[in-house]
């Protein structure tokens, strides 16, 4: 990851993540020889090095910190003449449905201080695309000359000559990603990335690193070749939502609660075409922004999400958690209006959802682990 957005007075950073969903219904010469899953698509999960300070050893979606280079005015020249302000062909900025929480030092990020020329919803997409290249060498680019946006799922660009050299340059200096795009006569395919969700790191300890991460969804016609950097990322796998859940329960992989929640959301879709259609149909709906509030119980932990009857939109929970002397099971029996993730242990989560989204967002179905696992 590269760059710091917030000032030293705040421990918040902004980041972007892309969930790559690739069609798996036809034989794929470039991908592992896995039979098609029931969902017809698989997701790219990258395993972070155990030497990383953030989520060591976890399987995550590609992504990283927003850098001032992602907002640079130099992108305007590259996107011209076919795409440019105010909306770059993306349409108006999607509405922001959530005003809580208001983060500290919200006006002091380095991109704005450096005279950012691109709106956030463009810069975040460039960030996600750049980080996907850095971590997995996947290039979500399209030729500069193309004027129209293809209606179907996209396709990653084939790896260019000198791939390792370019990746090393971009990792050292995010500004080099624009030079790579110039070299290839391409632009970031920001139109292939659909707004999906936004997550804020819950409170753990004062002074800890916190992230405001925007998640995008990208549907691909076929899985691209993956070339790992073997530094930040040491392994990868393509898994359907059901397969990823099974691997997590069997302790083959570890997922942080937001990734587990998102994977369970994606199990609502029977095919890649259904998923892609949902993204297109909800392009103007915007996304929900979630900051889980930890509830420490006598024997575990519950992450409360907006809409839950115990969720409190109080700014003090930016730096505090809830606690109870009751056991998790007792608290769960008392609840009726639920939107929460129950953490039984590091490899056992349950998701309880009895509320409906106000903004046509798809929530995961309630998922309760078998008691034999407890």
C-alpha positions, 0 to 999 in steps of 0.5 A: 500500500502506498500514500497517507491521506489524513493528516498527522492529527488523525489516525484515519486513512482512506482506501479503495478495494475491488472485488473481482468476480470472473465468469467460470461457466466455460473452460478457461485456459488461463485459469486453474482447472476447477469445475464450474461452481454453482454460482457460475463465478469465482472471486479473487482472494489474495493472501497477505504476507504474515509479515504485514502489519495489517491483517497478516496472513488474511485473504483479502480483495485487492486494494490499498490506500488512496494516494495523491497521485490518484487525484492528479490533474495529469489524468485529465490529459490522459482521459481527454478528449473522450472523457473528462469533467464533470462526470467522466462518463460515470454519470452524476456522483451517487448519493451518500446515504450515511452521514454517521460517522463524521470523521475527524480532520475530514478536510485535511487529506493530502490529495486536497492539499495537493490541489486534487483535480479529480472527484473522489469517485474517480480517484478511488477507482484509479486507486483500486485499479492501481493497487490491483496491478501492484498486488496481482499484476492485473491491468483493468485498462482500456484503449484511450481511443475507445469512446463507448463503454461496453455494456457487458462484463469487462476484460483485463488487459494482457500483461505487457513486456517489462511487467515486473519492471513497471510494477516495481516502479509503481510500487516505489512511486504511485505516479508511475502508474499514469506513465504506464498507462501512457506507455500502453496508450490506455486509461484506467477502466473506471467504468468497469468498477461499480459502487458496492459498499464502504467500510470504516474500521471499528474501534479496537484501541486508541491510536490504532490505524483506522480506514475508510475503505470504498469497495467496488465490484468488477465483473470479468468475462474470464479470470486474468492471469495472476502474477503475485508480488510475493512481498505484500501478497504471497498466494491467491485463489479463485473461489466462489462465495460458497467455496470461500465460506467452506475454506474459512470454516475449515481453517484453510483461509482466514477472512476478516469480518467485512470480507466474510460479510461481503462474500456472504452478500455475493451468495445472493446471486445465481450467476455473473450475469445476475450480479452484473445486471444488479450493478447496472440497475443500481448504478444511481442508488449509491452505497451504504457506509458501515462502521461496525460498533463492537459489543464485547460480551461475557464470552465473545464479540458482536459487531453491530451494523447500522439498522440493528436495534442496539446500534447507536449513532453516537460519535463517542463510538468512534473511540469506544465500544459497548460491553455487556456482562451477558453471554452472546447467546443471551443477547441474541435471544433478546434481539428482534431487529438485527444487523450484526456479525457474531464472532464466536472465534477466529474461524467462526462467524455468524451473520444475523439480518432481519432488517431491510435496506432502505436503499435497495442494497443487498444484505446477506441472508442470515447465516448461523454456524452449526453448533458442532463447530462451536 
